[in-house]
Amino acid sequence: MAKDGRIKKYIALCLFTFILGLAGGGIIWIILQIMQAGIGLLWTALPKALGLTPGVSLLAGNTGILIYNLVVCLLGAILIALVQKHYGRLPDTMEEVIFRVKKEGGYPYTKLYRVAIAAILPLIFGGAIGPEAGLTGLTVGFCYWIGANLQYRNEEIAALAESGFAAVLGVIFGSPLFGIAQLLEPDDKSEHYGRKFTSKRTRIIIYCCGALGGMLAFLLFSNLTGRTSGLPRFGAHHAIGVDQWKWVLPLIAIGIVFALYYLTIEKLTRRAAGKLSDHPFICSFIAAVCVAVAGAFLPMSMFSGEHQLEELITGWQSTSPTEMILTAIVKLALVSLCISFGWRGGSIFPIIFCGSLLGYAFALMVGMDGAFAVAMLVSSMYAYIMRKPAAVVMILLLCFPITYILPIAVCAIIASKIPSPYSR
C-alpha cells in the first residue's frame, strides 16, 4: 500500500509539473515577445524614422548611427544601473542559478518581477547576451515559490525547480533534451554519468514532464500568433567526405583558440569589474559605450545573435571573411564585458553565433562546405568552454539536422578532453 501511495504521489507530482511547465512556457513566451518588441522599436522603427539604416555599419556610410547607438545604449545604462543599485546584482547567470540550487538547496522567489526587469533591459538595449540567464532564474524561482506554497518537501521542491530549469532551456532552445542533459551531465571529475543518472531516475520523468509542458505552451502561443524564437536551422543538404573531414583538426584547434580567448577575456573583465563593484553606474556606462561603438562599426556584434544567425546562413557567401572574424573577436569580448559590467545575461546564443562566423570565414578561405565547417568549429569551441559534450551535442542538433551528429559529436568530445587552464 505504501508503495502504491508513493507511485500515486509521483504521478500527481508529474502531472502538476506538466501544468507548471505550461505556465512557465507561457511566461517565457510573453517575456521573449516583450524583448523582441522592444528591440524592434529601438533598433528598427526609430532608426528608420530618423533616416538611419538599421544593421548597416558606419563605415558603409550610415552617418549618425554612432550617435544614435550612444544615446540609446547610455539610456539603457542608466536604467540598468538604477535596477542594479536598488535591487542588487540581477539576474544571476545560468551557472549561478545552478550553483545556488545545488549548494544552497533553494533559490529566492520573492519579488521575481525584479529578475524579469533586470533580464529584459540589457537585451532590449543591444547587449551582446542571450536570454537564458534571466529566464532560468525567473522560472526556477517561480517553481520554488509554487513548491513552498503547496508545502512540498525539500526534495520535491528541488525536483520541481530542476524541472523548471529543464523547461526553460527546452523552451528557449527548442529541445527538452538540452535542459535534461545539462542537469545529468557530470559537472566535474568527482561525478559520473552512471551514478548521476541512477540517482535521478525518478526526477528524469519529472524533468521531462516540465520540459514538455513548457514546449507545448510555447508552441501553442507561437502558432496562435505566428511569432517564434530560437535558433534557426541549417539545411539538411551539405557536402561530406575527405574534402571536409581533412579540416577537422584545424577546425578543432581554431575553436579551442577562440574558446581560450573568450575565457581569458572573461577572467580579465571579471577582475576589472570587481574593482568597480561599488560603482554600478560607471560599470554600466562602460558596457554601454563599448556596445554602442562596436555596434556602429560591426553591427553583428550587438544582440544575442539569434536573428543574425538566420541572416548569416543565407548570406554568408557574400560576407567578407575579415568582417566575420573581426565581429567574432569583438562580440566574444563584448559578451564577457556585458555580463561582468552589469549588462547581465546568457552566453550560449552569442558563442554559437561567433563560432558560426568563424566557421563560415574559414570555409570561404579554404573552399569547404560552410555548414560543415560551422558544425565542427562551433561544437569544438562551445564544448571546450562548457566541458559538457553531451549538452553541446543536444543543443547543436537544434539547429543542425541529425546528419551532422558525427562531426558535432567527434569535435565536442575531443575539444572537451583538451585540458583547460580555466575552471568554470
N, C-alpha and C positions, 0 to 999 in steps of 0.2 A: 504493500500500500504506500509505504514511504517513497518507494522508487517511482510509482505511478504519479504521486503528488509532485515529485520533483520534475518529472517529464512534462506534466501539465503546466507547471510554473515556467519552465523554459520555453514551452510553446507559446504561452501568453507573453513572455518577455520578447520572443522573436516577433510576434505579431505587433506588439507595441513598438518595437524598434523599427519595423517596417513603416508604421504610421508616422513615427518620429522622423524617419528618413524622408517621407513625403513632405512633411512640414519643413524640414531643413532644406530640401531641394527647392521648394518654393521660395524660401527666404533667400537662398543663394541666387536664384534666378532674378529676383527683384533687385538685389544689390548690384548684380552684374549689369542689369539694364540701366540702373541709375548711373553707374560708372560710364557705360557706353554713351548715354545721352549727354552727360557732362563733357566727355571728350569730343563728341560731335559738335556741341555748341562752341566750346572754347577753341578747338583746333581745326574746325572745318567751316562752320557757319560764320563766325565772327571774322576770321581772316578774309573770307571771300567778300563779306560786306565792306571790309576796309580796303579792298583792292589787292589783297595778297593772294598768293597761290599756295595752298596747303601742300606740304610734303615736298616742296621744291627748295633746293639749297640757296643760300645767299650767294654762293659762287656762280650759280646759274642765273643771276640777275633778279632774284626775288628780293628787291630792295625793301627794307623796312621790317623784314622778318626777324632780325636780331632784336630790334627794339620791342617788337610785339612779344617775342619769346620772353624777354627780360621782364616786361611788365606783368605778363600772366604768371610766370614762374615765381616772381617776387611776391605777388599777391598770394599765391599758393603757399609760399614760405611763411608769410605772416600767419595765415590760418593754421597751418601745420604746427608752427611754433606755439601758438596760443593753446592748441589742443594738448601739445606735449607739456606745456607749463602747468596747465590746470588739471589734466587727467593723468599725467605720467607718461612713461615711455611705452607708447602703444603704436600699433599692435605688436604682439610677440611674433617672431618668425616661426615658421613651421617646426624647425628644430627645437626652439624654445618651448613651444606648446607640448611637443612630445616629451621633452625633458621634465617639464613640470608635472605632467600626468604620471610619468613613470617614477620620478623621485619623490614627489610630494604627495602622490596619491589623490590629487584633485586639481581643480582649476577654478579660478574666481569667476563667478557668474552674475554678480551684481552689476547693474548699470552696463549691460552689454551694448547699449546704443553708443557708448563711448568708443568701443572697439570698432563698431561699424563706421563711425565718422572718421576715426583715425585711419582706417583701412582705405576708405574711398578717396580721401583728399589727395594723397600723393599720386594715385592712379589718374585722377581727373586732370591734375595739373602737369602731366607729362613725365612723371618719374619713370625711370628705366627699371621697373619692377613688375612682378606678376601679382595676381590677386589671391593666391592660395594662402598666404600667411594670415591676413586678417580674417578671411573666411574660415580658416581652420580654427582659430581662437574663438571666433564667434559661435561656430557650431558646437565645438567641444564644451564651451561654457554653457550653451543652451541645454546640452544633454545633461550636464551636471546639475543644472537648475531643475530640470524635469525630474531627474532621479532623486534629488534631495527632497523635493516637494511631495513626491509619491512614496517617500520613506523606503527606498530600496536600500539594501545592504551595500557596503563599500565595494565589494567585488562586482555586484550587479551594476552599480553606478559606473565603475571603471569599464565594464563591458559596453554600456550604453555610450560612454564618452569615446571609446575606441571605435565603436561602430559609426559614431558621428564623424570621426576623423576619416574613416574609410569612405563614408558617404560624400564628404565634401571634396576629397580628392577624386573620387569616382565621377562626381558631377562636373567638376572643373575640367578634368582631363578626358572625360568621356568613357571611362572604364572603371568598373568597381574593383577589378583585379589589381589596379595600381595601388590603391589605398591598402588593400589587404596585404600585398607584397611588402609594402613599406613597414607594416606592423609585424610581419612574421620573419622578415629577413634579419639575420644577426646584426647587431649594432657594433660589435667588436669581437675579438678573438675569444673572449670568455663565453660567448653564446654559440649555439649550434643550431642548424636548421631543424634537425630531427627533434631535439629536445624542445625547441621553441614551438614547433608545430604540435607536438604531443601535448604540451602544457596548455595549449589554447584551442584544442579541438572543438570544444563546445562554443567558444567565443567566435570561431570562424563562421559558424552558422549565423550568429548574431551580426557579425560584420557584414555578411552577405545580405541579410535582410535590410539593414540600414542603408547600405550602398545601393541596393536595387530600388528601395523606396525613393531615395534621393534622385536616382537616374530617371525613374518613371515620372516623378513630378516635373523634373526639368524638361524631359521630352514632351510632356503634355503641354506645358506652358509655351515651349518653343514652337510646337505645331500649331497651337491656337493663334499665336501672334506672328509666326514667320520669322522670329528673331532667334538666332542661335549664337553660341560662342564656343570656344575650344580650339584646339589645334587643327589646322587644315590637314587634309590627307594628300600624300603623294600618289601619283598614278601607279597602277599595277605593272605597267609595261616599262621595262628597263633592260639595259644591256647586262650581260653576265658572261663570265668566262675568265680566261687567263688575263686578258687585257684589263680587266677590272681588279681581279684578285692580286695582281702583281704589285698593286699600290697599297696593300693592306698595312704593311709595316710602316711606310712613310706616313700614312694617314693616322695610325695609332700614335706615332711619335709626335705629329703635329698636334693632335688632340691633347696629349699629355703636356706638351709645352705650354699650350694656351690655358690648360687647367691649372698648371703651376703659376702662370701669370695671374690668373684670377685669384687663386688662393693667397698669393703674395700681396696683391693689391688689397684683398680683404683684410689681411693681417695689419697692413700699414694704415688703412683707413680706420679700423677699429682703434688702433693705438692713438691716432691723431684725434679721433672723436672723443676718446676717453679723457684727453687733456682739456676738452671743451665741454665736458658733460654738464657743467653748471650754467652753460650759456646756450639754451636751445634756439634762440633767435639767430645767433651767429652761425651755429651748425646748419640750421635750415636755410639761411641765406647763401651759405657756401654751396650747398647742394643745388639750390635754385639757379645760381649763376652758372654753375657747371652744366646743368641740364639745358639751360637756355642757349648758352654759347655753342655747346656741342650740337644741339638740335638745329641751330641756324646753319651750320656748315655741313652737318651729316644728319639729315632728318630721320634716318632709320635708327639713330642711336637713342631716340626717345621711345617711351611706352614699353609695354611688355614684349612686343614683337609678334603677338598672336595674329593680328590682321596683316602686318607687314610680311609675315612669312607666306601668307596666301598670295600676295602680290609677287613675292620673290620667286615662288615656284613657277609662275607663268612667265616671268620676265627676267630671269637670271642671266640668260644668254646675251641680253642687251645691256647688262650692268657691268661696269668696269671692275676687274678683279682688285685693282688698287683701292677703289672706293669700298668694296666689300670687306677687305682686310682691315682698312683703317676704321670702318664702322664697328667691326667686331672688337678691335682693340679698345676703342673709346667706350663702347657700350659695356664691355666687361668691367672696365674701371668704374663707369657710372653706376652699375648695379651695386657694387660694394660701397661706393661713396654714398649713394642714396640711403641704403639700409643703415649704414653706420652713422650718418649725419641727420637722422630723424625722418627721412622720407622712407618709411619702413614698408616692406612688402616681401614678396617671394622672389626667388632667383631661378625657378625652373624654366618658365617661359623664355626669359631673356637668354639663358645659357643655351637652350635649344636653338633659338634664333641665331645667336652668334656662331654656334657650331655649323649651322646651315650656311651662313655667309662664307665661312672659311672653306667648307666643303665645295660649294659652288665655285669659289675663286680658284681652288686647287684644280677642279675639273676643267675649268676654262684654260688654265695654264698648261695642263698635260694632255688635254683632249679625251678625257674619260667620261663615262656616264655621270651626269650631275647628281641624280638621286642616290646612286650607289656610293658616290664619294661622301655625300651628306650623311647617309646612314652610318657609314664607318666612322667618320670623324666625330659626329655628334655623340654616338654611343661611347667612343673612347674618352672623349672629353668629360661627359657627364658621369660616366662610371668612375673615372679617376677622382673626380671631386666628391661624389657621394659614397663611393666604396660599396655600393649595393647593386650588383649586376642584374639580379632578377627584377628589381624595381625599375631599373633602366630599360630592360627589355620590354616590360609591361607598358611603360609609358610611351616608348617609341613605336610600339605596334599600334598605338592610337593614330599615328599619322603616317605610318608605313604599312603597306599590305603584308600579309603573312609570308609572302615570298622573300621578304628581306630578313627573316628571322635569323638565318645563318650568319650573314655578315654582322648584324647587330649583336647577336649573342657572342660571337667569337671576339669581336673588338671589346665589348663590355667586360667579358671575363678576363681577357689579357690585361686590359688597362687597369682594372680593379686590383690585380695582383701585383702591379708595379708599386714598390714602396714609395710612400709619400712623406715628405718632411713635415707635413701639417696633419694634425688630427682634428676632426670636426665633431 
